[in-house]
Amino acid sequence: MTGELTFDLAMSNRQIPGLSTVMLLQVIAVLRFVRQVLEMIRAADPIVDLRIPTVQTSSAMNCHINALQANRRGLMSTGN
């Protein structure tokens, strides 16, 4: 009876370091992933900040082009 109990404890003592190692590797992997995501966000923010004025200008120009086209259509249909 004591031999089996010792064997079970020995198995448990071998499993604990293995499980701890796997958990440590998972924590390291998650932290590296989070760090890479934060680096991508930091790299993307300046690009977005530079693109916003360009998009606003493009949108305003597009609005003016649409107005000019509507004006031409009106002139062509009425003849005035």
BALOBA-1460 file (C-alpha; in Angstrom, 3 decimals):
// residues 80
<rec num="1" residu="m" x="0.000" y="0.000" z="0.000"/>
<rec num="2" residu="t" x="2.770" y="2.423" z="0.848"/>
<rec num="3" residu="g" x="4.625" y="1.660" z="-2.397"/>
<rec num="4" residu="e" x="1.618" y="2.661" z="-4.497"/>
<rec num="5" residu="l" x="1.112" y="5.853" z="-2.504"/>
<rec num="6" residu="t" x="4.761" y="6.788" z="-2.966"/>
<rec num="7" residu="f" x="4.495" y="6.113" z="-6.685"/>
<rec num="8" residu="d" x="1.406" y="8.351" z="-6.963"/>
<rec num="9" residu="l" x="3.202" y="11.140" z="-5.118"/>
<rec num="10" residu="a" x="6.205" y="10.701" z="-7.360"/>
<rec num="11" residu="m" x="4.000" y="11.034" z="-10.463"/>
<rec num="12" residu="s" x="2.397" y="14.163" z="-9.031"/>
<rec num="13" residu="n" x="5.810" y="15.603" z="-8.235"/>
<rec num="14" residu="r" x="6.831" y="15.082" z="-11.865"/>
<rec num="15" residu="q" x="3.638" y="16.524" z="-13.288"/>
<rec num="16" residu="i" x="3.735" y="19.771" z="-11.315"/>
<rec num="17" residu="p" x="6.992" y="21.071" z="-12.862"/>
<rec num="18" residu="g" x="5.815" y="20.033" z="-16.329"/>
<rec num="19" residu="l" x="2.487" y="21.798" z="-15.927"/>
<rec num="20" residu="s" x="4.244" y="24.837" z="-14.487"/>
<rec num="21" residu="t" x="6.573" y="24.919" z="-17.497"/>
<rec num="22" residu="v" x="3.664" y="24.710" z="-19.949"/>
<rec num="23" residu="m" x="1.819" y="27.485" z="-18.105"/>
<rec num="24" residu="l" x="4.944" y="29.661" z="-18.059"/>
<rec num="25" residu="l" x="5.389" y="29.164" z="-21.811"/>
<rec num="26" residu="q" x="1.752" y="30.124" z="-22.396"/>
<rec num="27" residu="v" x="2.142" y="33.284" z="-20.311"/>
<rec num="28" residu="i" x="5.283" y="34.214" z="-22.258"/>
<rec num="29" residu="a" x="3.507" y="33.594" z="-25.579"/>
<rec num="30" residu="v" x="0.510" y="35.714" z="-24.573"/>
<rec num="31" residu="l" x="2.730" y="38.563" z="-23.343"/>
<rec num="32" residu="r" x="4.716" y="38.526" z="-26.594"/>
<rec num="33" residu="f" x="1.473" y="38.585" z="-28.579"/>
<rec num="34" residu="v" x="0.122" y="41.526" z="-26.570"/>
<rec num="35" residu="r" x="3.419" y="43.396" z="-27.000"/>
<rec num="36" residu="q" x="3.343" y="42.864" z="-30.773"/>
<rec num="37" residu="v" x="-0.260" y="44.057" z="-30.985"/>
<rec num="38" residu="l" x="0.625" y="47.193" z="-29.016"/>
<rec num="39" residu="e" x="3.590" y="47.827" z="-31.337"/>
<rec num="40" residu="m" x="1.300" y="47.503" z="-34.369"/>
<rec num="41" residu="i" x="-1.171" y="49.943" z="-32.818"/>
<rec num="42" residu="r" x="1.636" y="52.416" z="-32.107"/>
<rec num="43" residu="a" x="2.848" y="52.067" z="-35.704"/>
<rec num="44" residu="a" x="-0.657" y="52.488" z="-37.167"/>
<rec num="45" residu="d" x="-1.669" y="55.576" z="-35.167"/>
<rec num="46" residu="p" x="0.644" y="58.029" z="-36.997"/>
<rec num="47" residu="i" x="-0.512" y="56.647" z="-40.356"/>
<rec num="48" residu="v" x="-4.150" y="57.153" z="-39.387"/>
<rec num="49" residu="d" x="-3.387" y="60.665" z="-38.120"/>
<rec num="50" residu="l" x="-1.774" y="61.515" z="-41.459"/>
<rec num="51" residu="r" x="-4.597" y="59.993" z="-43.489"/>
<rec num="52" residu="i" x="-7.460" y="61.856" z="-41.788"/>
<rec num="53" residu="p" x="-6.725" y="65.267" z="-43.400"/>
<rec num="54" residu="t" x="-6.219" y="63.562" z="-46.769"/>
<rec num="55" residu="v" x="-9.557" y="61.791" z="-46.492"/>
<rec num="56" residu="q" x="-11.315" y="65.000" z="-45.440"/>
<rec num="57" residu="t" x="-9.856" y="66.877" z="-48.401"/>
<rec num="58" residu="s" x="-10.759" y="64.062" z="-50.765"/>
<rec num="59" residu="s" x="-14.293" y="63.960" z="-49.409"/>
<rec num="60" residu="a" x="-14.712" y="67.715" z="-49.859"/>
<rec num="61" residu="m" x="-13.335" y="67.511" z="-53.413"/>
<rec num="62" residu="n" x="-15.654" y="64.606" z="-54.183"/>
<rec num="63" residu="c" x="-18.592" y="66.638" z="-52.904"/>
<rec num="64" residu="h" x="-17.623" y="69.553" z="-55.179"/>
<rec num="65" residu="i" x="-17.246" y="67.231" z="-58.174"/>
<rec num="66" residu="n" x="-20.702" y="65.767" z="-57.521"/>
<rec num="67" residu="a" x="-22.150" y="69.294" z="-57.306"/>
<rec num="68" residu="l" x="-20.483" y="70.266" z="-60.589"/>
<rec num="69" residu="q" x="-21.825" y="67.159" z="-62.310"/>
<rec num="70" residu="a" x="-25.337" y="67.855" z="-61.008"/>
<rec num="71" residu="n" x="-25.015" y="71.427" z="-62.282"/>
<rec num="72" residu="r" x="-23.980" y="70.201" z="-65.742"/>
<rec num="73" residu="r" x="-26.828" y="67.695" z="-65.849"/>
<rec num="74" residu="g" x="-29.237" y="70.488" z="-64.981"/>
<rec num="75" residu="l" x="-27.800" y="72.721" z="-67.682"/>
<rec num="76" residu="m" x="-27.948" y="69.953" z="-70.254"/>
<rec num="77" residu="s" x="-31.562" y="69.004" z="-69.489"/>
<rec num="78" residu="t" x="-32.933" y="72.573" z="-69.326"/>
<rec num="79" residu="g" x="-30.672" y="74.104" z="-71.931"/>
<rec num="80" residu="n" x="-30.202" y="77.237" z="-69.841"/>
